[in-house]
């Protein structure tokens, strides 16, 4: 990437606001479809299992788009790829909104996810390009707060727009995307690598097959009939293909001149530890989606009231993310990740043993929210910015996204299977206790991270 001086605070803040809006738009569409699923099922005459693919296909193409767009931004410049991702997201939104068949809707959601997959890592890489090391934690914290805000605003905005038809959940993206493209042209700096290597198409194809096989295989597992479904032809062949693909990907990327997945980053002990932490945290994050079902059984709530039980958690995440970012600049990533993981473990234990008490249930959600956003909000991205050379910043951010998403895919099936294998509350309690054990593993890994002083040395060395 070409050399670029650090900008003034005013210019950086303009960039940060623009990136925040773009990331918020992409994150919002993960959960905004929730309230619209019944309407979509009726409109397209499909069942609940089929409608779940409106989430699944978005996540799958998000995972494919993340490393591809990150690599393109490292090669051709952040601004052009960021704008292309926004345009792709808008095209996907338009196709989804005006779909006349369920297949067309899935196509639109796939294009949306593909574009959104690039928005996230490119935004984080922009922060690495334009913010000095001592300011990056706060900036990443603000970007990280998007996930909390989108978790709250998604269902609320979805409920409001649904009165005018589910199509408006996606039409609303079009004017926002247009404004973002125009502002990006005038505000975002131009960066470009001085040389363009041979693109790693082989790695891209294998990664796509891996993600698709893993996602489809896991989606077809029936948690209430795990073993029978696992050994069906809809599951095990695809999981076997995904294993073969990940092993092939590792060999190919090690030999590639400029790999789409920067496996050479794993030569750093810090990146290896961060990879394990990211997968484990993604697994823990998947436990959130089961909280409303848990609240219905434990507290005797209705479906609508149980869904409201997520509000304390997502609000906590939204409020805590910027604070965590500020603390990250002061304390360093190691202390923050260890502290957040400890809080997450306590939260999982409390929600497991005190499910029948409404106040303790809410307190446990607050703890889980603080714990998750403390790890996911900015520290992992901060570490990867520190460990990644300037030319590979977006690729490093993509690496984090893939690991977290892989943990989420595995975690959803893992937790659902445990809940379905036991009766009533016991399944939920066991699942959350096991997540607490995952938290202990994460805490152990976090103990091996660099301290603040060593981390800053690495970041200064890679800063340009």
C-alpha positions as CSV (number, residue, x, y, z in Angstrom):
1,X,0.0,0.0,0.0
2,X,1.3,3.4,-0.8
3,X,2.7,5.5,2.1
4,X,0.2,7.8,3.7
5,X,0.6,10.3,6.5
6,X,-1.6,10.1,9.5
7,X,-4.6,12.4,9.1
8,X,-5.9,15.1,11.4
9,X,-8.6,14.4,13.9
10,X,-11.3,16.1,11.9
11,X,-10.6,14.1,8.7
12,X,-10.4,10.9,10.7
13,X,-13.7,11.5,12.4
14,X,-15.4,12.1,9.0
15,X,-14.0,8.7,7.8
16,X,-15.1,7.0,11.1
17,X,-18.7,8.3,10.7
18,X,-18.9,7.1,7.1
19,X,-17.5,3.7,8.0
20,X,-19.9,3.4,11.0
21,X,-22.9,4.0,8.7
22,X,-21.7,1.4,6.2
23,X,-21.0,-1.3,8.7
24,X,-24.3,-0.5,10.5
25,X,-26.2,-1.0,7.3
26,X,-24.6,-4.4,6.7
27,X,-25.0,-5.5,10.3
28,X,-28.6,-4.4,10.4
29,X,-29.7,-6.7,7.6
30,X,-28.5,-9.8,9.5
31,X,-31.3,-9.5,12.0
32,X,-33.8,-7.1,10.4
33,X,-35.5,-10.0,8.5
34,X,-36.5,-11.7,11.8
35,X,-39.9,-10.0,12.2
36,X,-40.6,-10.4,8.5
37,X,-40.1,-14.2,8.3
38,X,-43.8,-15.1,8.9
39,X,-44.8,-12.6,6.1
40,X,-42.2,-14.0,3.8
41,X,-43.3,-17.6,4.5
42,X,-46.9,-16.6,3.6
43,X,-45.8,-14.6,0.5
44,X,-43.7,-17.4,-1.0
45,X,-45.7,-20.3,0.5
46,X,-42.7,-21.8,2.2
47,X,-42.1,-23.5,5.6
48,X,-40.0,-22.3,8.5
49,X,-37.0,-24.5,7.6
50,X,-36.9,-23.0,4.2
51,X,-37.2,-19.4,5.4
52,X,-34.2,-19.9,7.7
53,X,-32.1,-19.8,4.6
54,X,-32.7,-16.1,4.4
55,X,-30.3,-15.9,7.3
56,X,-28.1,-18.9,6.3
57,X,-27.3,-17.8,2.8
58,X,-26.5,-14.3,3.9
59,X,-24.0,-15.6,6.4
60,X,-22.5,-18.1,3.9
61,X,-21.9,-15.5,1.3
62,X,-20.7,-13.1,3.9
63,X,-18.0,-15.6,4.8
64,X,-17.1,-16.0,1.1
65,X,-17.1,-12.2,0.4
66,X,-15.0,-11.3,3.4
67,X,-11.6,-12.7,2.4
68,X,-12.1,-12.0,-1.3
69,X,-13.0,-8.3,-0.9
70,X,-10.4,-7.9,1.8
71,X,-7.7,-9.2,-0.6
72,X,-9.0,-7.0,-3.5
73,X,-8.8,-4.0,-1.2
74,X,-5.2,-4.8,-0.3
75,X,-4.4,-4.9,-4.0
76,X,-6.6,-2.3,-5.6
77,X,-7.2,0.1,-2.8
78,X,-9.7,0.4,0.1
79,X,-11.9,3.2,-1.4
80,X,-12.8,1.5,-4.7
81,X,-13.5,-1.9,-3.1
82,X,-15.5,-0.3,-0.2
83,X,-17.7,1.5,-2.8
84,X,-18.1,-1.6,-4.9
85,X,-19.2,-3.5,-1.7
86,X,-21.8,-0.8,-1.0
87,X,-23.1,-1.0,-4.6
88,X,-23.3,-4.9,-4.4
89,X,-25.2,-4.6,-1.2
90,X,-27.6,-2.2,-2.8
91,X,-28.1,-4.5,-5.8
92,X,-28.8,-7.4,-3.5
93,X,-31.3,-5.3,-1.5
94,X,-33.1,-4.3,-4.7
95,X,-33.3,-7.9,-6.0
96,X,-34.5,-9.1,-2.5
97,X,-37.2,-6.3,-2.3
98,X,-38.6,-7.0,-5.7
99,X,-38.4,-10.8,-5.7
100,X,-41.2,-12.7,-7.3
101,X,-39.9,-16.1,-6.2
102,X,-38.2,-17.5,-3.1
103,X,-35.2,-18.5,-5.3
104,X,-34.9,-14.8,-6.4
105,X,-35.0,-13.7,-2.8
106,X,-32.2,-16.0,-1.9
107,X,-30.1,-14.7,-4.8
108,X,-30.7,-11.2,-3.5
109,X,-29.7,-12.1,0.0
110,X,-26.6,-13.9,-1.3
111,X,-25.5,-10.8,-3.1
112,X,-26.2,-8.7,0.0
113,X,-24.1,-11.0,2.1
114,X,-21.3,-11.0,-0.5
115,X,-21.1,-7.2,-0.4
116,X,-21.5,-6.9,3.3
117,X,-18.7,-9.4,3.8
118,X,-16.3,-6.8,2.3
119,X,-17.7,-3.8,4.2
120,X,-16.5,-5.1,7.6
121,X,-12.8,-5.9,7.1
122,X,-12.3,-3.0,4.7
123,X,-13.7,-0.6,7.3
124,X,-11.3,-2.0,10.0
125,X,-8.4,-1.8,7.6
126,X,-9.2,1.9,6.9
127,X,-8.8,2.5,10.6
128,X,-5.4,0.8,10.5
129,X,-4.4,3.1,7.5
130,X,-5.6,6.4,8.9
131,X,-5.5,6.2,12.7
132,X,-2.3,6.2,14.7
133,X,-1.7,3.1,16.9
134,X,-2.7,4.8,20.1
135,X,-6.1,5.9,18.7
136,X,-7.1,2.6,17.0
137,X,-8.7,1.0,20.0
138,X,-11.2,3.8,20.4
139,X,-12.1,3.8,16.7
140,X,-12.5,0.1,16.6
141,X,-14.7,0.3,19.7
142,X,-17.0,2.7,17.9
143,X,-17.2,0.4,14.9
144,X,-17.8,-2.6,17.3
145,X,-20.7,-0.8,18.9
146,X,-22.5,-1.3,15.5
147,X,-23.3,-4.9,16.4
148,X,-25.1,-3.9,19.6
149,X,-27.0,-1.1,18.0
150,X,-28.0,-3.2,15.0
151,X,-29.2,-6.0,17.4
152,X,-31.6,-3.5,19.0
153,X,-32.6,-1.5,15.9
154,X,-33.0,-4.5,13.5
155,X,-36.1,-6.0,15.1
156,X,-37.5,-2.5,16.0
157,X,-37.0,-1.1,12.5
158,X,-38.2,-4.3,11.0
159,X,-41.4,-4.2,13.0
160,X,-42.1,-0.6,11.9
161,X,-41.4,-1.1,8.2
162,X,-43.3,-4.4,8.2
163,X,-46.5,-2.4,8.4
164,X,-45.9,-1.2,4.8
165,X,-44.8,-4.6,3.5
166,X,-41.7,-6.8,4.1
167,X,-40.2,-5.4,0.9
168,X,-39.6,-2.1,2.6
169,X,-37.0,-3.7,4.9
170,X,-34.7,-3.8,1.9
171,X,-35.9,-0.8,-0.1
172,X,-34.8,1.4,2.8
173,X,-31.2,0.4,2.0
174,X,-31.2,1.9,-1.5
175,X,-31.1,5.7,-0.6
176,X,-28.7,5.0,2.2
177,X,-26.3,3.1,-0.1
178,X,-26.5,6.0,-2.7
179,X,-25.6,8.6,-0.1
180,X,-22.7,6.4,1.2
181,X,-21.3,5.9,-2.3
182,X,-21.4,9.7,-3.0
183,X,-19.8,10.6,0.4
184,X,-17.2,7.8,0.0
185,X,-16.0,9.4,-3.3
186,X,-15.3,12.7,-1.5
187,X,-14.2,11.6,2.0
188,X,-12.3,8.3,1.8
189,X,-8.6,8.5,0.9
190,X,-7.2,6.8,-2.1
191,X,-4.8,4.0,-1.4
192,X,-3.3,1.4,-3.8
193,X,-0.6,-1.3,-3.7
194,X,2.3,-0.5,-6.0
195,X,2.3,-4.0,-7.5
196,X,-0.5,-6.5,-8.4
197,X,0.4,-10.1,-8.0
198,X,-1.3,-13.1,-9.7
199,X,-4.7,-13.4,-8.0
200,X,-5.4,-16.5,-5.9
201,X,-8.4,-17.9,-7.8
202,X,-7.7,-21.5,-6.7
203,X,-7.8,-20.5,-3.1
204,X,-11.0,-18.5,-3.6
205,X,-12.8,-21.4,-5.2
206,X,-11.7,-23.9,-2.5
207,X,-12.7,-21.5,0.3
208,X,-16.1,-21.1,-1.3
209,X,-16.7,-24.8,-1.5
210,X,-15.5,-25.2,2.1
211,X,-17.9,-22.6,3.4
212,X,-20.8,-23.8,1.4
213,X,-20.3,-27.5,2.3
214,X,-19.9,-26.7,6.0
215,X,-22.9,-24.3,6.1
216,X,-25.2,-26.7,4.2
217,X,-24.2,-29.8,6.2
218,X,-24.6,-28.1,9.5
219,X,-28.0,-26.6,8.5
220,X,-29.3,-30.0,7.6
221,X,-28.6,-31.5,11.1
222,X,-31.9,-31.9,13.0
223,X,-31.1,-31.2,16.7
224,X,-34.0,-33.3,17.9
225,X,-32.8,-36.3,15.9
226,X,-29.0,-35.6,15.8
227,X,-27.5,-39.0,15.1
228,X,-30.0,-40.1,12.5
229,X,-29.7,-36.8,10.6
230,X,-25.9,-36.6,11.0
231,X,-25.4,-39.9,9.2
232,X,-27.9,-39.0,6.4
233,X,-26.7,-38.2,2.9
234,X,-27.7,-34.6,3.4
235,X,-25.1,-34.1,6.2
236,X,-22.0,-36.3,6.5
237,X,-20.9,-36.1,2.8
238,X,-20.9,-32.3,3.0
239,X,-19.1,-32.2,6.3
240,X,-16.5,-34.6,4.9
241,X,-16.1,-32.4,1.8
242,X,-15.6,-29.3,4.1
243,X,-12.8,-31.2,6.0
244,X,-11.1,-32.1,2.8
245,X,-11.4,-28.6,1.5
246,X,-9.9,-26.9,4.6
247,X,-6.9,-29.3,4.4
248,X,-6.5,-28.5,0.7
249,X,-6.9,-24.8,1.3
250,X,-4.1,-24.9,3.9
251,X,-1.6,-26.6,1.4
252,X,-2.6,-24.3,-1.5
253,X,-2.4,-21.1,0.4
254,X,1.1,-21.9,1.8
255,X,2.3,-22.2,-1.8
256,X,0.4,-19.3,-3.3
257,X,2.3,-16.1,-4.3
258,X,-0.3,-13.9,-2.7
259,X,-2.9,-16.1,-0.9
260,X,-6.4,-15.0,-0.2
261,X,-6.1,-16.4,3.3
262,X,-2.9,-15.2,4.8
263,X,-1.8,-18.4,6.5
264,X,1.6,-17.0,6.9
265,X,0.2,-14.8,9.6
266,X,-0.2,-18.0,11.6
267,X,3.6,-18.0,12.0
268,X,2.9,-15.4,14.7
269,X,2.1,-17.0,18.1
270,X,-0.2,-14.0,18.7
271,X,-2.3,-14.8,15.6
272,X,-2.5,-18.5,16.5
273,X,-3.9,-17.6,19.9
274,X,-6.3,-15.0,18.4
275,X,-7.6,-17.6,15.9
276,X,-8.5,-20.0,18.8
277,X,-10.1,-17.1,20.8
278,X,-12.1,-16.0,17.7
279,X,-13.5,-19.5,17.0
280,X,-14.4,-20.0,20.7
281,X,-16.0,-16.6,21.0
282,X,-18.1,-17.2,17.8
283,X,-19.3,-20.5,19.4
284,X,-20.2,-18.6,22.6
285,X,-21.9,-15.8,20.6
286,X,-24.2,-18.4,18.9
287,X,-25.7,-19.1,22.4
288,X,-27.4,-15.7,22.3
289,X,-30.1,-16.9,19.8
290,X,-31.4,-19.5,22.2
291,X,-32.0,-17.0,25.1
292,X,-35.6,-16.2,24.1
293,X,-36.5,-19.9,24.0
294,X,-34.8,-20.4,27.4
295,X,-36.7,-17.4,28.8
296,X,-40.0,-18.9,27.6
297,X,-39.4,-22.2,29.5
298,X,-37.6,-20.8,32.6
299,X,-39.7,-17.7,33.2
300,X,-43.0,-18.7,31.6
301,X,-43.0,-15.8,29.1
302,X,-44.9,-15.6,25.9
303,X,-43.1,-15.7,22.5
304,X,-43.2,-11.9,22.1
305,X,-42.2,-11.1,25.7
306,X,-39.4,-13.7,25.5
307,X,-37.9,-12.0,22.5
308,X,-37.8,-8.7,24.5
309,X,-35.4,-10.4,26.9
310,X,-32.6,-9.9,24.4
311,X,-32.9,-6.1,24.7
312,X,-30.7,-5.9,27.9
313,X,-28.0,-7.9,26.3
314,X,-27.8,-6.1,23.0
315,X,-28.1,-2.6,24.7
316,X,-25.2,-3.6,27.0
317,X,-23.2,-4.6,23.9
318,X,-24.0,-1.3,22.2
319,X,-23.1,0.9,25.2
320,X,-20.0,-1.1,26.2
321,X,-18.3,-1.3,22.8
322,X,-17.0,2.3,22.7
323,X,-15.9,2.1,26.4
324,X,-14.0,-1.1,25.7
325,X,-12.3,0.6,22.8
326,X,-11.1,3.5,25.0
327,X,-9.9,1.0,27.7
328,X,-8.1,-1.0,25.0
329,X,-5.9,2.0,24.1
330,X,-5.0,2.4,27.8
331,X,-4.7,-1.2,29.0
332,X,-3.8,-3.3,26.0
333,X,-5.6,-6.2,24.4
334,X,-4.4,-8.9,26.8
335,X,-6.0,-7.5,29.9
336,X,-9.2,-6.6,28.1
337,X,-9.6,-10.0,26.5
338,X,-8.9,-11.8,29.8
339,X,-11.3,-9.5,31.8
340,X,-14.0,-9.9,29.2
341,X,-13.7,-13.6,29.1
342,X,-13.9,-13.9,32.9
343,X,-17.1,-11.8,32.9
344,X,-18.5,-14.0,30.1
345,X,-17.8,-17.2,32.1
346,X,-19.5,-15.7,35.2
347,X,-22.5,-14.7,33.0
348,X,-22.9,-18.2,31.5
349,X,-22.7,-19.8,35.0
350,X,-25.3,-17.4,36.4
351,X,-27.7,-17.9,33.5
352,X,-27.4,-21.7,33.9
353,X,-28.0,-21.9,37.7
354,X,-30.4,-18.9,38.2
355,X,-32.7,-19.2,35.2
356,X,-36.0,-19.1,37.2
357,X,-35.3,-15.7,38.7
358,X,-36.1,-12.8,36.3
359,X,-33.7,-10.3,37.9
360,X,-30.8,-12.8,37.9
361,X,-31.6,-13.8,34.3
362,X,-31.3,-10.1,33.3
363,X,-28.1,-9.7,35.3
364,X,-26.6,-12.7,33.6
365,X,-27.5,-11.2,30.2
366,X,-25.7,-8.0,31.1
367,X,-22.6,-10.0,32.1
368,X,-22.8,-12.0,28.9
369,X,-23.2,-8.9,26.8
370,X,-20.2,-7.2,28.4
371,X,-18.1,-10.3,28.1
372,X,-18.9,-10.9,24.4
373,X,-18.5,-7.3,23.2
374,X,-15.3,-7.0,25.3
375,X,-13.8,-9.8,23.2
376,X,-15.5,-9.3,19.9
377,X,-16.0,-5.5,19.8
378,X,-12.4,-4.4,19.1
379,X,-9.6,-6.4,20.8
380,X,-9.4,-9.2,18.2
381,X,-9.3,-6.7,15.4
382,X,-6.9,-4.6,17.3
383,X,-4.5,-7.5,17.6
384,X,-4.8,-8.3,13.9
385,X,-4.1,-4.7,13.0
386,X,-1.0,-4.9,15.2
387,X,0.2,-8.2,13.7
388,X,-0.6,-7.5,10.0
389,X,1.8,-5.7,7.7
390,X,0.2,-2.6,6.1
391,X,-0.3,-4.4,2.8
392,X,-2.3,-7.2,4.4
393,X,-4.5,-5.3,6.9
394,X,-7.8,-6.1,5.3
395,X,-6.8,-9.7,4.8
396,X,-6.0,-9.9,8.5
397,X,-9.4,-8.5,9.4
398,X,-11.0,-11.0,7.1
399,X,-9.2,-13.8,8.9
400,X,-10.9,-12.8,12.1
401,X,-14.4,-12.7,10.5
402,X,-14.0,-16.2,9.0
403,X,-12.9,-17.7,12.3
404,X,-15.7,-16.0,14.3
405,X,-18.3,-17.1,11.6
406,X,-17.0,-20.6,11.6
407,X,-17.4,-20.7,15.4
408,X,-21.0,-19.4,15.0
409,X,-21.9,-22.1,12.4
410,X,-20.6,-24.9,14.6
411,X,-21.9,-23.4,17.8
412,X,-25.5,-23.1,16.6
413,X,-25.6,-26.8,15.8
414,X,-23.7,-27.8,18.9
415,X,-25.9,-25.9,21.3
416,X,-29.1,-26.8,19.5
417,X,-28.2,-30.5,19.7
418,X,-27.5,-30.3,23.5
419,X,-30.7,-28.5,24.2
420,X,-32.7,-31.0,22.1
421,X,-31.0,-34.0,23.7
422,X,-32.4,-33.2,27.2
423,X,-35.7,-32.4,28.6
424,X,-36.9,-28.8,29.4
425,X,-34.5,-26.6,31.3
426,X,-31.8,-29.2,31.7
427,X,-30.7,-28.9,28.0
428,X,-30.3,-25.2,28.3
429,X,-28.5,-25.3,31.6
430,X,-26.1,-27.9,30.2
431,X,-25.5,-25.9,27.1
432,X,-24.6,-22.7,28.9
433,X,-22.4,-24.6,31.4
434,X,-20.5,-26.0,28.4
435,X,-20.1,-22.5,27.0
436,X,-18.7,-21.5,30.3
437,X,-16.1,-24.3,29.8
438,X,-15.4,-22.9,26.3
439,X,-14.8,-19.5,28.1
440,X,-12.2,-21.1,30.4
441,X,-10.4,-22.4,27.2
442,X,-10.5,-18.8,25.8
443,X,-9.2,-17.4,29.0
444,X,-6.3,-19.8,29.0
445,X,-5.4,-18.8,25.4
446,X,-5.7,-15.1,26.3
447,X,-3.1,-15.5,29.0
448,X,-0.5,-16.1,26.3
449,X,-1.2,-12.9,24.4
450,X,1.4,-10.0,24.3
451,X,1.2,-7.3,26.9
452,X,0.5,-3.7,25.9
453,X,4.2,-2.7,25.6
454,X,5.1,-5.6,23.3
455,X,1.9,-5.2,21.3
456,X,2.6,-1.5,20.6
457,X,6.1,-2.3,19.5
458,X,4.7,-4.7,16.9
459,X,2.1,-2.2,15.8
460,X,4.6,0.6,15.4
461,X,6.8,-1.7,13.3
462,X,3.9,-2.6,11.0
463,X,2.5,1.0,10.9
464,X,2.9,2.9,7.7
